[in-house]
Amino acid sequence: MGFIVERNTVFFYMYLQTRFKYSTKIKVDREDWSLKTQRPKPRRGEIGETNRKITHELNEYQKVFDDLKRFYKESLTKEIVKAKFDEQFQFAEKTKSLNYSEYFQIYIQQKKDSESVQKDSWQKYTRLHTAILELQKKNKTVYRLSDFDSAFFNQLITYFRKEKNISDNTLRRKLGFFKSFLNWCVKNGYVVNLAFKDVKIKGRETSHIALSQSDLDILETLELDQTKSYYRDLFLIGVYSGQRFSDYKRFDRTFVEGNNIVIRAKKTGQFSYIPLSKKLKALLDKYDWDLHTISGQKFNDHIHAICKIAGFTELVNKDRFYGSKKVTERVPRWKLIASHTARRTFITLTEQKGVSHSLIMQVTGIKSLKTLQNYIRADKDRLSDAILKAWD
């Protein structure tokens, strides 16, 4: 790669699978051009000053290309180089109209069209987008992809923590959504500030719970109206199958192979092999395997109401982290029970019944033992009995 002069215009050229030539639109007299250095020759006076400015501009092109090559390595394409050069040097007035918001709308629309994410997920993307627009308005600016540098992310994190009162685990998920969008931009050749690659928020162990067997017995026999009964049953299907809400609400008879339900997780792409137990089959048959859809948040609202009726009202600790600050509050236990509690309950109770971790992983589609162990919640009475038995 390097610079050449054709018809008194400087071109950047290189080979990326095919020959790529890019006009810098910088004019230089061929007599002033050095083939050896690929820069204008040193001169005195006014011409020398002009040549020094041209050299500086060409060095900037070189620096941008070197940064791209260092980041993309073998995946660098001429389309990416052209897009970066266009934005950086030539068409600022044109690309200014292609602000962050316009790119994000394209991204969300593609997600909707491809159905590659659940409705719940793209709604979370939309809420994230709204928050960034609020920050944009506060700063009296219009964000472009190149504006998302380290300073921006520091401000965004502070904004979420202090003004939105968002804990670290929620913030980590939101930044994950945003980084997914920025990675999509990179893959599509859009010019992005790469500072997001270094942004990390540590996940924290929080007050997730699992239901006990006695809790489950209460839920199974609880007398409820038709609507609440349906959502109770939907939750129990999650407990009996061990799947995420986004997966078990898709259950269909076509997924049945022998005595198992075989399903590929939307989130991870992993296959799960779920034994069709009597309780699970009875509930699916009750609704003719037609589990009408509802958003995760609305489902959680129903579960909270049902668990409150069930009497899960004792106060428990709810821990949240805001950077180095830990905040603990006492809340009724039903407030911590949500759709994902069903999956955690399945894993915890199945492990307590003596089923091996490897079999539980096959049913749930969990790939690592470390992840599985994060789901298991120890029953304090069972833990105490085991330790006392070992030492008394």
Steps between C-alpha positions, in 0.01 A plus 500: 500500500601861461432822310528571128438808287282486190407815306637710787265332753625287791343154529524251786538149364521149641414137429218338699405194293477747212670831422353795688568860406359797688519864393606734779410794273831655606672678211877492458735580212670182375834682508451552874422130566759255633451141378732379776325657801154513336467854634559849358866603479632749757503849356562850623260789523129485427521178299685335789227603744233352269697175465535470878121533539446233233748269675312548826168411333647187338648396834149523646373265229784263583421512872131425446585205275753363750239518778247315285751232409601455864138450605351302210814301411410241231133605490574851373324576172522785251140592586599561861802707394291709259228562758755613757683728255170648382394591850838611626618711211254580227131473556445626853213718382331196344559248778392751764141426401558130563497539875495226762120501520456423130742207517322369809159512331640296210642249747173461693298464181731226376461324834122518474495387137729204560327402826850429634406644839195472720259792521607545863861543388446758230280693743804509730709628210238770446507604867880519481470717189258731681747543788784588260276755328428652842874530561542645151237765576663577833834557326337704222664293228423241232699182550685334214658157521843657524395690815477190718843532658614419855376836630152428360481159668615644831222757478244237395588273793478791745169606346348153542627460857419844640203625299332171410596317822603193301701229674816347355336179377229690312761745370713209379207365298424842351861551396493149353208603279683815395823313423303251289372792294851647462641159398227484235618842376858374478395188305307716255796725432370807683761720661489451876712624787646175634515613865197280574722191473664595831180582692424241767266491798556222751202272561404462866345215694155622603191382684368244252288233662356159422174357632505209742301182449246619758465830311434302185236288676320818606505644149377178340189484723427874526142592406505785251274661241534393137751768400729455799467122470634519145805705598564274801495202264729680257748554783475133600573395141824696542573315824426155355699563180793704634493730197509875457164672460595603144540131411227313684229737379592371151432135587318318224414135437739504204787530753419159650742217421409179679451595865699822475446856389799607289540875462775736396539798732442837339757668722794260462415265213558202732273195477310383807358150545208527740336183637123529455402430861138431599458843660652681203295306245178551698540878502595520132202278407274716718567793266529285189867600478391855412671737742393845385777754510548777752793726577740391771423807712124444491555135586713602798224734618256208503750276682556764769125523563460121513793449738364773727168311515697181572635663816867537400510824698786453747766770477829412329809697403525653153855603415595743226837644403578847364870489425672432834183585695279215622138576589290246691129536556242275662220401263220241500626178340234507227668808353807291413303226324486542123497295179865396534434372853328204335821390323704558816246295701520209256880492517512534880234237578629257236851524645357443851330184373841362407498543123852548362618840381574363153139385453362830629723680248359288216144587599563871550748553217752654741853454366723547804496368855583848630184642341293212637630556852393865480142376466504268800363651821579312819211425734623628839331222702635233263845656512493512882383137525778382267775681692370390841475141377859514382639644825272387784 
